Structures are given as structure tokens and as C-alpha cells.
Amino acid sequence: MDLEIWRDAIDLATKLFDLADKLTKKGLYRFAEQLRGSGLSMSNNIAEGSGSSSKREFSNFLNIARRSTFENANVILILEKCGLLGEPEATEILIALDRLSGKLQTFRRLSGASRMRRTFYSMPLAPSSLSSFALHYALRPMRFAR
């Protein structure tokens, strides 16, 4: 498999694993295991989905991988809010998660793997639209002011 999104997910997972190792050294085992699990889930679901026999099944795996980016972003935001992760490192990881999330969504649409029903929830978004966690990140100074 040589999908760019898979390689990006692997690169991001290694950053999350490095962070998890630091958290383990501080005794924050639950946070570390959460990052390891959801970090691994991104690339695993892309890999597993690539072996699907249908576009619909592949789309589901890509969606799970994308949801794992949101899970990781949530953990990063909590770590930052608790003072366990500095803003520069949190920002770098959040940007990478946002990019991967966008690439996964775009790949689903372009590959024909996504068959969304036309509801107001699935109306096309402008290319510059922010994902949900990127929007939360943009609002972070107001929400997480110390």
C-alpha cells in the first residue's frame, strides 16, 4: 500500500507515540495508552479499508480513521489545558491532525467511496472550511484562557 494518507497517518502516529512515551515517564499511563490506541487506529483503518471489497466498506474504514483524528485532537487539547503539553507542540500536532482529517475526507469524496445522503448535514463545504476540532482550536484562546 502506498497511499499518501496512510504514510501521513504513520508519521503522525510516531509523533503521538513519542508523546505517549513522555507521558508514561510522568506516570500518565491512561493518556499515553489513549494516544497510542487512537494514533494506531488512524493508519490501521486506512490499511484495513484498502483491502475492502466495496467502496462503501472502504468509506466506512476511512471514516473511522478520520474519527480517530478527532479523538487524538481531543486528548491533545485536554493535555494542553491541563498544562501537560506546551502550546507549540500542541499546535503542531493539531495542525497535522487537521490536515490528515481533511485529506481523509477529500480522499473519500474523490475516490467515490463516500455516498452521503443529501441532507443539510452533508452539504458541500468550501475548501477553506475548518474541521470541527480546527474550529475549536481557533477558538481556543477564548475557551481555555488561564
N, C-alpha and C positions, 0 to 999 in steps of 0.2 A: 504494500500500500504506500502510495506516495502523495497523499492529499496534503495540501498546504495547511489546511485547518488541523489535520492530525499532527503535523510537525509543530505547529504553533501550540497546540494543546500539550504536547510532550514538553516543549520548552517552558511553558508556564507551570506545568506540574513540577518540574525540577526546582523552580523558584519557590513554589509552595512547600515542597519537601524540605528545602533548605531552611525556610522559616519555621516549619514544624520541628526540625531538629533543634533550633534555638529555643523554641517554646518548651520542648521536652527537657532541655537543660535547666529551665527555670521551674520545672515541676508542673507545667501547664499541659498535662497529658491529654485532657479532653479536647482542648483547642487543637493540639498537634494532630491527634487522630482524625478529627473532623476535616482538617485541611488535607491530610494525606488521602482520606477516602474520597472526598469530593474532587480533589485535584486529579486523582487517578481516574475517576469516573468520566471526566471530560474526554480523554483520549481513548479510554476503553469503549465508550459508547460509540464513538466515531468508528473505531476499528470493528466492533461487533456489527454495527449497522452496515458497514461496507460489504459485509457478506450476506446481506438480506436478499431475499428472492423477489421482493417487490419494492417499488418506490415508496409506497405507503409505510411499510415496515421500516425502511431506511429513514424516512422522515421522522418516525417516532424516536428512533435512536438519536438522531441529530437534535431533536427537541429535548431529550433527556440530557444530552451533553450541554446544550445551551442553558438548561435549568441549573446544571451544576456550576456554571459560571456565576449565576445569581447567588447560589449557596455560598460559594467562595467569597464573593463580594460582601455578603452579609457578615461572614466571620471576620474579614479584614476590617470592615467598619467598626465592629464591636471591639476588636483588638486595639484599634486606634483610639476609640472613645475611652477605653479603659487605661490608656497610656502604656499599653504593651507593645505598640508598634508606632514608629515615628511617621509623621506626615509624609516625608519624601518617599519612604519605602511603600507606604500605603497607597500613595498616589500612583507610583509606578505600577504596582500590581493591579490597581483598579482600572487604569488605562488599558493594560494588557488584557484584562478580563472583558472590558467593554469591546475592545477590538475583536477578540475571539467570538464573543456573543454576536456581534454584527456580521462577522464572516460566516458563522454557522447559519444565521437567518438568511443571509443572501444566498449561500450555497443551497439551502433548502428550496428557495424560490427558483433559482436558476436551473437547478437540476431536475425540476419538475417533481421533486419528492414531496412538495407541500401542496396539499389540496385543501385549502382553507375555505370554509363556508363564507359567503359574502354577508357579513353582519357588520354592525358598526365597530365591533372589536377587531375585525380583520381588514379594515380599510387600509389602502396603501399609505405608507408613511413617507415623508420627504426624506431624501438621503441624509440630510443633516439632523434628522430627529435623534434624540438621545434615547438610549435604552432606559429602563426603569432605574437600574442602580446607578447609571451615569447621571440621571436627573437627581437622584438622592445625593450623589457625590457633589454635584454642582451646588446643591442647597446646603451642603454640609456645614459651612461656616455659620449659618443661621441655626441649624439644628443641633450641632454639637459644640456650641460655644462654651468655653470653660470659664 
